[in-house]
Amino acid sequence: MTHESLVLSIILFAIGVIGFLVRRNAIVVLMSVELMLNACNLAFVAVSRQLMDMTGHIYAFMVMTVAAAEAAVALAIVVLIFRTRGAVNLDQINIMKG
Amino acid sequence: MIQAIAFYLFAATAVVFALLVVAARNPIYSALSLIGCLFAIAGIFALNSAHLVAILQILVYAGAIMVLILFVIMLLNLSPEELGKPVFNTRKVLAVFLLAAGGALLIGRLGTKVWGSLPAADDRFGSIEGVGMVLFTQYLLPFEMVSLLLLAAIIGAALLSRRERGDRS
């Protein structure tokens, strides 16, 4: 089961990276990041089970809290940008481009 | 045997929903697919004897974070014009192919014989008691640091979404 879980983790992570690079909607990009974090959690938990060491579960909790904090701040930024510029498309948000 | 069937069922569900997250035009469908994907991953956590992580995955991720994301999507209420037309260019196609090739390479390098047989899990492994014991003894300092991180996130989010006095927009 460990090997299969790790394969699934790689597949999910690759899908997340593809979404992160290909999609231009800021919220979908954020969800792709969540997908990548979940793939990492899956790898942590699978290896934790194989080694019978619960440290991986602790890491999974840490990743979850970081994801929650990241989602809260990122969504606040998205709402703020939408309010001031009227767009969530990342191609139109180029105000910081030099 | 039944564990393997359940695993492949959950794995297939997770991959299909993950593809839908990336492929759906409407962000609402993306978010709903992500909830399905998170549930499937929670099932795989449970199959890996990580019961507490599975429960928290459903409570925190599918419950709290996804509700927040759905709430913001519905708050923004994007029209089809604002969502824009799907754009296909060579760079995107190249990115998809390169990442698929990289993932396949990584899976090929993984090696099936490294891990050996799975040790039997006792009752404490992955339970609230077992994980709590590790979390509150060995990893107490990181646990407290996480509370600090969450406090910073709360203050940051409140500060960002606050309106200036006299701002009516």
Interface residues (C-beta under 8 A of the other chain):
Chain A: M1 T2 H3 E4 S5 L6 V7 L8 I10 I11 L12 F13 A14 I15 G16 V17 I18 G19 L21 V22 R23 R24 N25 I27 V28 L30 M31 S32 E34 L35 N38 N41 L42 V45 A46 S48 R49 Q50 M52 M54 T55 H57 I58 A60 F61 M62 M64 T65 V66 A67 A68 A69 E70 A71 A72 V73 L75 A76 I77 V78 V79 L80 F82 R83 A87 V88 N89
Chain B: Q3 A4 F7 A11 A14 V15 A18 L19 V21 V22 P27 S30 A31 L34 C37 L38 I41 I44 F45 L47 N48 S49 A50 L52 V53 L56 Q57 V60 Y61 A64 I65 L68 I69 V72 I73 L75 L76 L78 E82 L83 G84 V87 K92 A95 V96 L99 A100 G102 G103 L106 I107 L110 T112 V114 W115 L118 P119 A121 F125 G126 G130 V131 V134 L135 Q138 Y139 P142 V146 L149 L150 A152 A153 I154 G156 A157 L160 S161 S169
